[in-house]
């Protein structure tokens, strides 16, 4: 059984260090990328405050396809270059959006979303997925979230391969 509790009151670097340890623990030795995405989505959902969606879109062929997540049912397919997810995937760079209503082409899967961060997941130099977090709080994500999430996917990206 895995039982990771949120680190109440901790600052973000501590929180992301705890999250990284937990993600390593649940993915260590497991080769099924879908199972690993599911467990990491659950960790993100339970350990990070103020989220209304946390999960993955997988690169399948030349499109992003909905992967394991927590939150409301979401759009299934996103073309590369479209929305925040497709932009992060096409550019292989993290996209941090303080106000989704100001992002041209933002795809609204949950009207509660106010801010969003999408981080590309790479393995052996190839894009395998994007990690997407949404929040009902405007400007919920900052440079510390970006650094923490980029370190997370850099550490466990290989365990998220799904083909
Ligand atoms: N908002 C995303 C779509 C995915 S949902 O947030 C779960 C986008 O613009 O790509």
Boltz pocket constraint, residues with backbone or C-beta under 6 A from the ligand:
constraints:
  - pocket:
      binder: B
      contacts: [[A, 53], [A, 74], [A, 75], [A, 78], [A, 82], [A, 83], [A, 84], [A, 85], [A, 86], [A, 105], [A, 106], [A, 107], [A, 108], [A, 109], [A, 110], [A, 113], [A, 116], [A, 132], [A, 134]]
      max_distance: 6.0
